[in-house]
Amino acid sequence: MPTKNKYSSKSKKKQIRLPNPSNDDVHLSDFNYYLDRADSTRYKALRKASKKHGTLKILKRVNLIRNITKNNSKNKKILSKDVEYLKKLYSREKKLKLNKS
């Protein structure tokens, strides 16, 4: 019987740990953001949060929550839509800043 190496190829890979989302000072619920709300209501809340904290920070926050959420769940699909919305919003802001300078 051949002996197996105690380290499989999977165990040699470095595990990446995501930061804990509760350590951040941004709470989207303060802006009335809840996953069970309609798209337009969530987008309005995301715009409010972006005005206060910056679009990139909110984008990173929603993306982190999406990455922690389990696959094949309804919430992950909603969060993915919101990440795409924030990406478009951020790219528009970037274009406006470039045009001003």
BELKA-V706720 format. One record per residue. N is the residue number from 1. RES is the residue in one letter. SS is DSSP state (@ for helix, = for strand, . for the rest). PSI is psi in radians with two decimals (none if undefined). D_LAST is the distance of its C-alpha to the last C-alpha in Angstrom with 1 decimal. Layout:
N|RES|SS|PSI|D_LAST + N|RES|SS|PSI|D_LAST
//
This chain:
1|M|.|2.14|70.3 + 2|P|.|2.50|67.1 + 3|T|.|2.46|65.3 + 4|K|.|2.54|61.7 + 5|N|.|2.39|59.1 + 6|K|.|-0.22|58.1 + 7|Y|.|1.93|54.5 + 8|S|.|2.93|53.4 + 9|S|@|-0.53|50.3 + 10|K|@|-0.65|48.6 + 11|S|@|-0.32|49.4 + 12|K|@|-0.39|47.9 + 13|K|.|2.53|44.4 + 14|K|.|2.26|42.2 + 15|Q|.|2.31|41.7 + 16|I|.|2.19|38.2 + 17|R|.|2.25|38.4 + 18|L|.|2.56|35.8 + 19|P|.|2.73|35.0 + 20|N|.|2.16|36.8 + 21|P|@|-0.31|34.7 + 22|S|@|-0.17|36.7 + 23|N|@|-0.04|35.2 + 24|D|.|2.71|31.8 + 25|D|.|0.00|31.1 + 26|V|.|2.14|29.7 + 27|H|.|1.89|32.5 + 28|L|@|-0.42|31.5 + 29|S|@|-0.41|34.8 + 30|D|@|-0.37|33.6 + 31|F|@|0.28|31.3 + 32|N|.|0.58|34.2 + 33|Y|.|2.02|33.3 + 34|Y|.|2.50|36.5 + 35|L|.|-0.38|37.2 + 36|D|.|0.03|40.0 + 37|R|.|2.91|37.9 + 38|A|.|2.78|36.6 + 39|D|@|-0.84|33.3 + 40|S|@|-0.65|31.8 + 41|T|@|-0.74|32.9 + 42|R|@|-0.73|31.6 + 43|Y|@|-0.65|28.1 + 44|K|@|-0.74|28.1 + 45|A|@|-0.69|29.0 + 46|L|@|-0.65|26.4 + 47|R|@|-0.72|23.6 + 48|K|@|-0.81|25.2 + 49|A|@|-0.65|25.3 + 50|S|@|-0.65|21.6 + 51|K|@|-0.65|20.6 + 52|K|@|-0.74|22.8 + 53|H|@|-0.19|22.4 + 54|G|.|2.43|19.2 + 55|T|@|-0.69|19.4 + 56|L|@|-0.71|19.7 + 57|K|@|-0.72|22.6 + 58|I|@|-0.69|24.4 + 59|L|@|-0.80|24.0 + 60|K|@|-0.69|25.6 + 61|R|@|-0.86|28.3 + 62|V|@|-0.66|29.3 + 63|N|@|-0.71|29.3 + 64|L|@|-0.80|31.5 + 65|I|@|-0.69|33.9 + 66|R|@|-0.74|34.0 + 67|N|@|-0.51|34.9 + 68|I|@|-0.49|37.7 + 69|T|.|2.49|39.1 + 70|K|.|2.57|42.0 + 71|N|.|2.77|41.7 + 72|N|.|0.44|43.1 + 73|S|.|2.74|42.8 + 74|K|@|-0.68|41.5 + 75|N|@|-0.65|39.1 + 76|K|@|-0.67|37.5 + 77|K|@|-0.73|36.8 + 78|I|@|-0.79|35.3 + 79|L|@|-0.61|33.1 + 80|S|@|-0.71|32.0 + 81|K|@|-0.74|31.0 + 82|D|@|-0.63|29.0 + 83|V|@|-0.76|27.2 + 84|E|@|-0.71|26.3 + 85|Y|@|-0.79|25.1 + 86|L|@|-0.58|22.9 + 87|K|@|-0.77|21.5 + 88|K|@|-0.76|20.5 + 89|L|@|-0.75|19.0 + 90|Y|@|-0.70|17.0 + 91|S|@|-0.63|15.7 + 92|R|@|-0.77|14.7 + 93|E|@|-0.71|12.8 + 94|K|@|-0.74|11.1 + 95|K|@|-0.74|10.2 + 96|L|@|-0.70|8.9 + 97|K|@|-0.67|6.6 + 98|L|@|-0.64|5.4 + 99|N|@|-0.54|5.5 + 100|K|@|-0.56|3.8 + 101|S|.|none|0.0
//
